[in-house]
Amino acid sequence: MATTKKDIRALTKEQLRDFFVKEGDKAFRGNQVYEWLWSKSAHTFDDMTNISKQTRQMLEDNFVINHIKVDTMQRSSDGTIKNAVKLHDGLVVESVLIPTETRTTACVSSQVGCSLDCKFCATARLKRMRNLNPDEIYDQVVAIDNESRLYHNRPLSNIVFMGMGEPLMNYNNVMKAIDKITSPEGLGMSPKRIVVSTSGVPKMIKKMADDEVKFNLAVSLHSAIDEVRTSIMPFNSTFPLVDLKESLEYWYAKTKRKITYEYVVWNGINDSKKDIDALVKFCKYVPCKVNIIEYNPIDDGEFQQATNQALDNYIIALERNRIVVNVRRSRGKDIDAACGQLANKS
């Protein structure tokens, strides 16, 4: 018979304190358990060594800890690590540790599969099976922090929500996870070191601004021409660029924080002067920077990396218009860990 025990990490600290009071124990016991669950990332109740065996058994009788398990870990020749993360129900997502000389970044997933349908992304082909819970997102970060310390001798410095899934289609759970990640009672990371990347859901971008979030926003743009963007990102017909533009203007008015546009250039798709001019114009609506991202093939021939000349043309035009532009070389390609490649192939 399937267990009906509740995952204890779904409880707030106050609910844990109330639980212990009802059981005839002291409220502070809830604080102790909460610390074990979050700042110490206990996998089992037996890990909670400053709590009596009797109390641990009582917790075991009432709750479960649905902790993730790193099922397989692959290490790239460039130091990138990809984790295939098994969830409590047997489903699998992937997360990536990306090291550079100055930082280590966790690229984490927010959904099993994805709610959206970008044609160039392997994850989109999986379709969305379910949203990740806050603790499942949090656990990915803890696992990567441990790997960063083990393999690179330093703690995790940055987090990007650029793994599997559309974070804004799992808004509440992503926000709860970030609250835990940034809380002194969790991992205590600065929100300034977190980037939430969206393909562009205007209503939710406005909600983030209204909620006064402290992290940074990136938009997976890839074209500033509606017809082109819809051809590669079909959901753009529902959330067209005019609505995206308005939501980004709203975001900047509320937060005063620059937006990062992620932009892949493909041969014959968005590599013309018309495409470049449209991006330059779009970049002038709100303060921003552009990351030109190297494309990582996903086995078919529809999308091909543009020529170096096409990339140079973008860079020259953006710099001429005083728009900050960086070229991001992909990491972890040999283990299918690069941008757009996460598809549970490990």
Salt bridges, closest charged atoms under 4 A:
ASP25 OD2 - ARG29 NE 3.50
ASP46 OD1 - ARG56 NH1 3.87
ASP71 OD1 - LYS69 NZ 3.52
ASP71 OD2 - LYS86 NZ 3.97
ASP78 OD2 - ARG331 NE 3.39
ASP89 OD2 - ARG130 NE 2.74
GLU94 OE2 - LYS82 NZ 3.67
ASP135 OD2 - ARG9 NH2 3.41
GLU136 OE2 - ARG130 NH2 2.91
ASP139 OD1 - ARG9 NH1 2.73
ASP139 OD1 - HIS67 NE2 3.53
ASP145 OD2 - ARG149 NE 3.05
GLU185 OE2 - LYS13 NZ 2.27
ASP210 OD1 - LYS254 NZ 3.38
ASP211 OD2 - LYS207 NZ 3.26
GLU246 OE2 - LYS206 NZ 3.12
GLU249 OE2 - LYS245 NZ 3.21
ASP277 OD2 - LYS273 NZ 2.76
GLU294 OE2 - LYS333 NZ 3.03
ASP299 OD2 - LYS345 NZ 3.56
ASP300 OD2 - ARG125 NH2 2.52
ASP336 OD2 - LYS345 NZ 3.39
